[in-house]
Amino acid sequence: MSLLRKERKAERSVKEGRIIRLSLENSRISVYVFLGKNKDYLMYQNYCSCPYFAFKSLYTEKDLGGCYHLLALNKALERDVVFTIYVSEDVFKDVIFEIYTMDKSFILRKLIMRRGY
């Protein structure tokens, strides 16, 4: 994927509010989630669970820019437009489990709908 295409997709993702910070209540523990149209991805500032990141960024030196999900995360953090949702430990685990096993968290989407993000 070209850098220009990644930039456009990242910009669109930020505008659509696809970056969510999932935080444990009464804790500093959090993870970022990219809400995709078909799949969700877990992210940290230098890691994304998407296949592009795994294959292009970790195993080759050609693409040091990473995936567009991380580019979107960095843009959202710079602009302070990341939505934060505080959840219990059980919900936190369930959301992560859903993303890894079903590629999408329906629990997280339900929380977002309830809270009007």
Backbone hydrogen bonds, N-H to C=O, Kabsch-Sander energy under -0.5 kcal/mol:
donor,donor_aa,acceptor,acceptor_aa,energy
6,K,2,S,-2.4
7,E,3,L,-2.5
8,R,4,L,-2.1
9,K,5,R,-2.5
10,A,6,K,-2.6
11,E,7,E,-2.5
12,R,8,R,-2.4
13,S,9,K,-2.2
14,V,10,A,-2.1
15,K,11,E,-2.2
16,E,12,R,-2.0
17,G,14,V,-1.3
18,R,13,S,-2.3
20,I,18,R,-0.6
20,I,33,V,-2.5
21,R,83,F,-3.8
22,L,20,I,-0.7
22,L,31,V,-3.2
23,S,21,R,-0.7
23,S,85,I,-2.8
24,L,29,I,-2.6
25,E,87,V,-2.7
27,S,24,L,-1.1
31,V,22,L,-2.1
32,Y,43,M,-2.3
33,V,20,I,-3.2
34,F,41,Y,-3.0
35,L,18,R,-2.9
35,L,33,V,-0.7
36,G,34,F,-1.0
36,G,39,K,-0.8
40,D,103,D,-3.3
41,Y,34,F,-1.9
43,M,32,Y,-3.1
44,Y,47,Y,-2.4
47,Y,44,Y,-1.0
49,S,42,L,-2.0
54,A,50,C,-1.8
55,F,51,P,-2.8
56,K,52,Y,-2.8
57,S,52,Y,-0.9
57,S,53,F,-1.0
58,L,53,F,-1.5
59,Y,54,A,-0.5
60,T,56,K,-0.7
63,D,56,K,-0.6
64,L,62,K,-0.8
66,G,63,D,-0.7
71,L,67,C,-1.6
72,A,68,Y,-2.5
73,L,69,H,-2.3
74,N,70,L,-2.6
75,K,71,L,-2.1
76,A,72,A,-2.8
77,L,73,L,-2.6
78,E,74,N,-2.3
79,R,75,K,-1.9
80,D,76,A,-0.6
80,D,77,L,-0.7
81,V,76,A,-2.4
83,F,19,I,-1.4
83,F,81,V,-0.5
85,I,21,R,-2.9
87,V,23,S,-2.8
92,F,88,S,-2.5
93,K,89,E,-2.5
94,D,90,D,-2.4
95,V,91,V,-2.6
96,I,92,F,-2.0
97,F,93,K,-2.7
98,E,94,D,-2.5
99,I,95,V,-2.2
100,Y,96,I,-2.2
101,T,97,F,-2.3
102,M,98,E,-3.1
103,D,98,E,-0.5
103,D,99,I,-0.9
104,K,98,E,-0.9
106,F,104,K,-0.7
109,R,105,S,-1.5
110,K,106,F,-2.1
111,L,107,I,-2.3
112,I,108,L,-2.4
113,M,109,R,-2.3
114,R,110,K,-2.4
115,R,111,L,-2.0
116,G,112,I,-0.8
117,Y,112,I,-1.8
